[in-house]
Amino acid sequence: MPKLKTHKATAKRYKVTKTGKIIKRTAGQNHFNARENGKTGRNKKSDVVASQTLRRVMQINLPN
């Protein structure tokens, strides 16, 4: 059976931590952010941990 290939677009968007958690960028921070208050803007700058559903998909796309 051939080796599983990593989906490169997924590998660029997500990062797997040492403990196995998947970190992703907060959604909705590309544009239209000027009207939002400071608290929302600061919260969008931090990364978030992916959900359990997304983890199952990541195991297929990121085999290593």
N, C-alpha and C positions, 0 to 999 in steps of 0.2 A: 504494500500500500504506500502511495507517495506521501511525502511530508505535507502537513497542512501549511498553507501560506497565510501570512498575516495580511489583513486588509489594511492597506497603507493609509487610506483616508481616516479610518477609525483610529489607527495608531497615533496619528497627528493630533486628534481631538481629545483623546482620553489618556489618562496616565494611571498605571496600576501602582499602588503603594507597596511597601515591603510587607505589610500585613494582608494584602490582597484586596483592599478597598479600591474602588475605581473613582477617580477624581475627574470632574468635568467643569467646563466653564459655565458660569451662570448665564441663562438664556436672557435675551432681550437687552443687550447692552451695546449693540452696534450703532444705532442712531435713535433720534427722538428722545434723548436723555436730558435735554436742557430744561424741559418743563418739570422734571421730577425733583423732589426735594433732596437735600443732602444725605439724609439717612438711606434713602433708596439707592442713591448713586454709590455710596460707600459699600452697601451690601452687595451690589452687583459686581463689584471689583473682586470679591472673594470667590474662590472655587467652591463647588459643592460636591458632596458624595452622591454617586449615582444610586438609583433605586435597585431593588432586587430584580425587577423585570429586566432592566437594562444590563444587569450583571450577567444574566443568562445569555443574552445576545452577544455580549463582549467575549464570553468564553469561546464562542464559535469564531468570531472575527479576530480575536487576539489569542491564538493558541499557545504562544510562548510566554 
